[in-house]
């Protein structure tokens, strides 16, 4: 089979795989390499699909970030890992995070306000410690540091007083 036919077949398979949505370059690269196409063909196909609008790493990254707002917010490191898993190159991931002004100090406050209203904590001081520890573990699972979580709760308490 000649190079033009291989390229055309790979391009058609990629477009069929993408469907009506937009995909990341990493996902299409992985898909085509898994099908056995050589690296040069894969890169040529990705370049053309990017020009045609089928592959758009910035758009995919922005969509993922916008889905992680409010009580679903995550820290920058967790978002970077999520973007990497979605096949977004690191330079584009960092750029989109900066453009979207993702700031852990702000997003953690969104999570705390949505997930942990003041009414969710007990009046008993011994219970509050346990509830706070549980809340901090939850925030750590979202990619926030424990020190930032504790500082954010302190800031929220001082704002309320």
Secondary structure, DSSP 8 states (H G I E B T S, - for coil): --HHHHHHHHHHHHHHHHTTS-B-HHHHHHHHHHTT--HHHHHHHHHHHHHHTSB-HHHHHHHHHHHS-GGG---HHHHHHHHHHTT--HHHHHHHHHHTT--HHHHHHHHHHHH--GGGS-SSHHHHHHHHHHHHHHHHHTT--HHHHHHHHHHHHHHH-
